[in-house]
Amino acid sequence: MDDLADLAVLAVSMVAALFGVTLVGAGEVTGLAALLVGVLGFAYLKVDLDAVGATDDAGEQAAAEDDPLTVLRDRYARGEIGRDEFERRLDDLLETDPVERERDRDEEPLLEDR
C-alpha cells in the first residue's frame, strides 16, 4: 500500500509542477501555488526514500557484525584469543560453512566409471 501511495504522490506532484510551470509561463501568478505543491510532493518522496535507504543500510551492517567470522576476527584482533585458538575456531567455522563444503566437494576427485 505504501508503494501505491508514493506513486500517487509522484503523479500528483508531476501534474501540479507541470500545471504550475504552464500557468507561470502564461503570466498567471496563481501558477506558483501549483508549482509549490509539485515541489513539496517531490521533497516528500525524497525524504521518504532516504529514510528507507537508511533503514536498509543499518540492517545490513547489523547482519555483518553478527557474522561468526567477523566476531572471530574481531576477538583475535583485540587479543582476546591467541593464534592457535583463532586458527582452530576458523577451521571449525569453515567446516560448517555450506559454501566451503560445496567448494570442497567440487575439488574432490571423481571416481571413473570402469
C-alpha positions in Angstrom: 0.0 0.0 0.0 2.9 2.3 0.7 4.2 2.0 -2.8 0.8 2.9 -4.2 0.6 6.0 -2.0 4.1 7.0 -3.2 3.1 6.6 -6.8 0.0 8.7 -6.2 2.2 11.5 -4.6 4.5 11.3 -7.5 1.7 11.5 -10.1 0.1 14.5 -8.3 3.4 16.2 -7.9 4.3 15.9 -11.6 0.9 17.2 -12.7 1.0 20.0 -10.3 4.5 21.0 -11.3 3.7 20.9 -15.0 0.5 22.8 -14.5 2.3 25.4 -12.3 5.1 25.9 -14.9 2.5 26.3 -17.6 0.5 28.9 -15.7 3.6 30.8 -14.6 4.8 30.8 -18.2 1.4 32.2 -19.3 1.8 35.1 -16.7 -0.6 33.7 -14.1 0.7 34.3 -10.6 -1.6 31.6 -9.3 0.6 29.0 -11.0 3.1 29.5 -8.2 0.7 27.6 -5.8 0.5 24.6 -8.1 4.3 24.7 -8.6 4.8 24.7 -4.8 2.5 21.7 -4.5 4.6 19.8 -7.0 7.9 20.8 -5.3 6.6 19.8 -1.9 5.5 16.4 -3.3 8.9 15.7 -4.7 10.5 16.7 -1.4 8.3 14.3 0.5 9.2 11.5 -1.8 12.9 12.3 -1.4 12.7 12.2 2.4 10.7 9.0 2.3 13.2 7.3 0.0 16.1 8.5 2.1 14.5 7.0 5.3 14.0 3.7 3.6 17.7 3.6 2.4 19.0 4.4 5.9 16.9 1.5 7.4 18.3 -0.9 4.8 21.9 0.1 5.5 21.5 -0.3 9.2 20.1 -3.8 8.8 22.9 -4.9 6.6 25.5 -3.5 9.0 24.0 -5.3 11.9 23.9 -8.6 10.0 27.6 -8.2 9.1 28.5 -7.5 12.7 26.8 -10.8 13.8 28.6 -12.9 11.3 30.6 -15.5 13.2 33.7 -15.0 11.1 33.6 -11.2 11.8 33.2 -11.9 15.5 36.2 -14.3 15.5 38.4 -11.9 13.6 37.5 -9.0 16.0 38.3 -11.2 19.1 41.6 -12.1 17.6 42.4 -8.5 16.7 41.6 -7.4 20.2 43.8 -10.1 21.7 41.0 -12.0 23.4 42.1 -15.2 21.8 45.5 -16.4 20.6 46.7 -17.5 17.2 46.2 -21.2 17.9 42.7 -20.7 19.2 41.9 -18.4 16.2 43.0 -21.0 13.7 41.2 -23.8 15.4 37.9 -21.9 15.5 38.4 -20.7 12.0 38.8 -24.3 10.8 35.6 -25.2 12.7 33.7 -22.4 11.1 34.9 -23.2 7.6 34.0 -26.9 8.1 30.4 -25.9 8.9 30.2 -23.2 6.1 27.9 -24.5 3.3 29.8 -22.6 0.6 33.1 -24.0 1.8 31.7 -27.6 1.9 30.4 -27.2 -1.6 33.8 -26.0 -2.8 35.5 -29.0 -1.2 33.0 -31.3 -2.8 33.8 -29.8 -6.2 37.5 -30.3 -5.7 37.3 -34.0 -4.7 38.4 -36.3 -7.5 35.6 -38.2 -9.1 35.8 -41.9 -9.4 36.0 -43.0 -13.0 33.4 -45.5 -14.3 35.0 -48.8 -15.1 
